[in-house]
């Protein structure tokens, strides 16, 4: 081989080696991947299925679900805090509807094994009283459980009839802002039901107001007047007069005995 070709071949080899060296040192090594932050979690008691108001909770209706610990507030029931919560809640009665996947709190249920639902949800000191209704005396059937109503008494004004000698019919509101507990046996709206035309409505009253209602039944016919949601904010039913009392004023206006039918 001629010397010139050897020189050119040597230069090519040297150039290739230099290029390979430069290429191997021209890129920085790839950075190490960032460490994965482990999200702290906690097991929270939730509904596994949709729970309807009045439903008795079964063991398969509730369970534990992993929840971000930072999002679990103090009302949540956690497995570390109450490991036997599933057993505790089994057999309890649902007080308010609970959607599947929603955490369950103690106020959402009633721990009243062996008791009826209505007795379990009644507040202390209150009574459930039933009264007969008809479509024309209950807002055409548009009154549903959890609505608030006024109770009206329509009667003969016997005192005015004796004085004037003619028939006189009067209507008085004897109880206001009364909570409806049930219509017949329906305690909640189900399956898109918008109207409940029943024959009996169950309302929530104090013992004194229950006596007032019992006495009013003997004087005439009763009807319900549906209140606006805005006018139903108070949870306490009111009596028949402006002070919420149903004692002597009731007796004077309706002409009944205060010892037999009037709440004092």
C-alpha positions as CSV (number, residue, x, y, z in Angstrom):
1,X,0.0,0.0,0.0
2,X,1.3,3.4,-0.9
3,X,2.4,5.7,1.9
4,X,-0.2,8.4,1.0
5,X,-3.1,5.9,1.4
6,X,-1.7,4.8,4.7
7,X,-1.6,8.4,5.9
8,X,-5.2,9.0,4.8
9,X,-6.4,5.8,6.5
10,X,-4.6,6.7,9.7
11,X,-6.2,10.1,9.7
12,X,-9.6,8.6,9.1
13,X,-9.1,6.2,12.0
14,X,-8.0,8.9,14.3
15,X,-10.9,11.2,13.3
16,X,-13.4,8.4,13.9
17,X,-12.0,7.8,17.3
18,X,-12.1,11.4,18.2
19,X,-15.7,11.7,17.0
20,X,-16.7,8.6,19.0
21,X,-15.1,10.0,22.1
22,X,-16.8,13.4,21.7
23,X,-20.1,11.7,21.1
24,X,-19.9,9.6,24.2
25,X,-19.2,12.7,26.4
26,X,-21.6,15.2,24.7
27,X,-24.8,14.1,26.6
28,X,-25.4,14.4,30.3
29,X,-26.8,11.3,32.0
30,X,-30.6,11.1,32.4
31,X,-31.9,12.4,35.8
32,X,-33.1,9.8,38.3
33,X,-36.9,9.5,38.5
34,X,-38.5,11.5,41.3
35,X,-39.6,9.4,44.2
36,X,-43.4,8.6,44.2
37,X,-45.2,10.3,47.1
38,X,-47.4,7.8,48.9
39,X,-50.9,9.3,49.7
40,X,-51.9,8.6,53.2
41,X,-55.3,6.9,53.4
42,X,-57.8,5.6,55.9
43,X,-60.7,3.2,55.7
44,X,-64.0,5.0,56.1
45,X,-67.5,3.4,56.7
46,X,-69.7,4.0,53.6
47,X,-72.9,2.8,52.1
48,X,-72.4,0.0,49.5
49,X,-75.9,0.4,48.1
50,X,-78.4,3.2,48.0
51,X,-80.1,3.3,51.5
52,X,-83.7,4.6,51.6
53,X,-85.3,6.3,54.6
54,X,-86.8,3.7,56.9
55,X,-84.7,0.9,55.6
56,X,-83.1,-1.6,58.0
57,X,-79.4,-1.8,57.3
58,X,-78.0,-5.2,56.4
59,X,-74.4,-6.4,56.8
60,X,-74.0,-6.2,53.0
61,X,-75.3,-2.6,52.7
62,X,-72.3,-1.0,54.3
63,X,-68.5,-1.5,54.4
64,X,-65.1,0.0,54.5
65,X,-63.7,2.1,51.6
66,X,-60.2,3.6,51.3
67,X,-60.4,7.3,51.6
68,X,-57.7,10.1,51.5
69,X,-56.9,10.8,55.1
70,X,-56.6,14.5,54.5
71,X,-60.2,14.5,53.2
72,X,-61.7,12.5,56.0
73,X,-63.3,15.0,58.5
74,X,-64.1,14.3,62.1
75,X,-67.6,13.1,61.3
76,X,-66.4,10.1,59.3
77,X,-66.3,6.7,61.0
78,X,-62.9,5.2,60.4
79,X,-61.7,1.7,60.9
80,X,-58.9,2.6,63.3
81,X,-61.3,4.5,65.4
82,X,-64.3,2.1,65.4
83,X,-63.2,-1.3,64.0
84,X,-66.6,-2.9,64.8
85,X,-68.7,-0.2,63.2
86,X,-70.2,-2.5,60.6
87,X,-71.6,-4.7,63.3
88,X,-72.8,-1.7,65.2
89,X,-74.7,-0.3,62.2
90,X,-76.2,-3.6,61.1
91,X,-79.8,-3.6,62.1
92,X,-80.1,0.1,62.5
93,X,-82.8,2.2,60.7
94,X,-81.9,4.8,58.1
95,X,-83.1,8.2,59.1
96,X,-82.2,10.1,55.9
97,X,-81.5,8.7,52.3
98,X,-77.8,7.8,51.8
99,X,-76.3,7.4,48.3
100,X,-74.0,4.5,47.5
101,X,-70.4,5.4,48.3
102,X,-71.4,8.2,50.7
103,X,-69.8,8.1,54.2
104,X,-72.2,7.2,57.0
105,X,-72.4,9.3,60.2
106,X,-74.2,8.3,63.4
107,X,-77.0,11.0,63.0
108,X,-78.0,9.3,59.6
109,X,-79.4,6.2,61.4
110,X,-81.5,5.3,64.4
111,X,-80.1,2.6,66.7
112,X,-83.5,1.2,67.8
113,X,-83.4,-2.5,67.3
114,X,-86.8,-4.0,67.9
115,X,-88.6,-0.6,67.6
116,X,-90.8,0.6,64.7
117,X,-89.4,3.2,62.4
118,X,-91.9,5.9,63.3
119,X,-91.3,5.5,67.0
120,X,-87.6,5.6,66.4
121,X,-87.5,8.9,64.5
122,X,-89.9,10.8,66.7
123,X,-88.1,13.5,68.7
124,X,-88.2,13.3,72.5
125,X,-91.5,14.7,73.8
126,X,-93.4,14.5,70.5
127,X,-96.3,12.3,69.4
128,X,-97.4,10.8,66.1
129,X,-101.1,11.3,65.6
130,X,-103.2,10.1,62.6
131,X,-106.1,11.9,61.1
132,X,-108.5,11.0,58.2
133,X,-108.1,13.0,55.0
134,X,-109.5,13.1,51.5
135,X,-108.1,14.6,48.2
136,X,-110.3,17.7,48.7
137,X,-109.1,18.2,52.2
138,X,-105.4,17.6,51.6
139,X,-104.3,19.8,48.8
140,X,-105.4,17.3,46.2
141,X,-102.9,14.7,47.3
142,X,-99.8,16.9,46.9
143,X,-99.0,16.7,50.6
144,X,-96.1,14.4,51.1
145,X,-94.1,13.2,54.1
146,X,-91.8,15.9,55.5
147,X,-94.1,18.7,54.3
148,X,-95.5,21.2,56.8
149,X,-99.2,22.0,57.0
150,X,-101.7,24.0,58.9
151,X,-104.7,22.1,60.3
152,X,-108.1,23.8,59.8
153,X,-111.3,23.1,61.6
154,X,-114.6,23.8,59.8
155,X,-117.6,23.8,62.1
156,X,-121.0,25.3,62.9
157,X,-120.9,28.5,64.9
158,X,-123.7,27.4,67.2
159,X,-123.6,30.6,69.3
160,X,-124.1,32.8,66.2
161,X,-126.9,30.4,65.0
162,X,-128.7,30.7,68.3
163,X,-128.6,34.5,68.1
164,X,-129.4,35.0,64.4
165,X,-131.5,31.9,63.8
166,X,-129.6,31.0,60.6
167,X,-126.9,28.5,59.8
168,X,-123.3,29.8,60.0
169,X,-120.2,27.8,59.0
170,X,-116.8,29.1,60.2
171,X,-113.3,27.8,59.6
172,X,-110.4,28.3,62.1
173,X,-106.7,27.3,61.9
174,X,-106.2,25.3,65.1
175,X,-102.6,24.2,64.5
176,X,-99.9,25.7,62.3
177,X,-96.6,24.5,60.9
178,X,-97.2,20.8,61.6
179,X,-94.8,18.3,60.2
180,X,-96.2,15.4,58.2
181,X,-94.6,12.1,59.1
182,X,-96.5,9.8,56.7
183,X,-99.3,9.6,54.3
184,X,-101.0,6.2,54.8
185,X,-98.0,3.9,55.0
186,X,-95.8,6.0,52.8
187,X,-93.0,7.6,54.7
188,X,-91.0,8.9,51.7
189,X,-91.3,9.6,48.0
190,X,-90.3,6.6,46.0
191,X,-89.9,5.7,42.3
192,X,-90.5,9.1,41.0
193,X,-93.9,9.3,42.8
194,X,-95.1,12.9,42.9
195,X,-98.6,12.5,44.5
196,X,-99.8,10.4,47.4
197,X,-103.6,10.3,47.6
198,X,-104.1,8.6,50.9
199,X,-106.9,8.2,53.4
200,X,-104.8,8.9,56.5
201,X,-102.1,11.3,57.3
202,X,-99.8,11.0,60.4
203,X,-98.5,14.3,61.9
204,X,-96.0,15.2,64.6
205,X,-97.5,17.0,67.6
206,X,-96.8,17.8,71.2
207,X,-99.0,15.9,73.7
208,X,-101.1,19.0,74.3
209,X,-101.6,19.6,70.6
210,X,-102.6,15.9,70.2
211,X,-105.4,16.6,72.8
212,X,-106.4,19.7,70.8
213,X,-106.7,17.7,67.6
214,X,-108.7,15.0,69.3
215,X,-111.1,17.5,70.7
216,X,-111.4,19.3,67.3
217,X,-112.5,16.1,65.6
218,X,-115.7,16.2,67.7
219,X,-116.6,19.7,66.6
220,X,-116.5,19.5,62.8
221,X,-114.4,18.5,59.8
222,X,-110.6,18.8,59.6
223,X,-108.6,19.7,56.5
224,X,-104.9,20.4,55.7
225,X,-103.4,23.5,54.2
226,X,-100.0,23.0,52.6
227,X,-97.4,25.5,53.7
228,X,-94.7,27.0,51.5
229,X,-91.2,25.7,52.0
230,X,-90.2,29.2,53.1
231,X,-92.9,29.2,55.7
232,X,-91.8,25.8,57.1
233,X,-88.4,26.6,58.6
234,X,-89.4,26.1,62.2
235,X,-89.3,22.5,63.4
236,X,-91.8,23.2,66.2
237,X,-95.6,23.1,65.4
238,X,-97.5,26.2,66.6
239,X,-100.9,26.3,68.4
240,X,-104.1,27.9,67.1
241,X,-103.6,31.4,68.4
242,X,-100.9,34.0,67.8
243,X,-99.0,33.0,70.9
244,X,-98.9,29.3,70.1
245,X,-101.3,28.5,73.0
246,X,-104.3,26.2,72.6
247,X,-105.9,26.5,76.1
248,X,-108.5,28.9,77.2
249,X,-108.6,30.8,74.0
250,X,-109.5,27.5,72.2
251,X,-112.3,26.8,74.7
252,X,-113.8,30.3,74.4
253,X,-113.8,30.4,70.6
254,X,-115.1,26.9,70.1
255,X,-117.3,26.5,73.1
256,X,-115.9,23.2,74.5
257,X,-114.9,22.0,77.9
258,X,-111.3,22.8,78.9
259,X,-111.1,19.6,81.0
260,X,-112.2,17.2,78.3
261,X,-110.8,18.3,74.9
262,X,-108.6,21.4,75.4
263,X,-104.8,21.4,75.8
264,X,-103.8,23.7,78.7
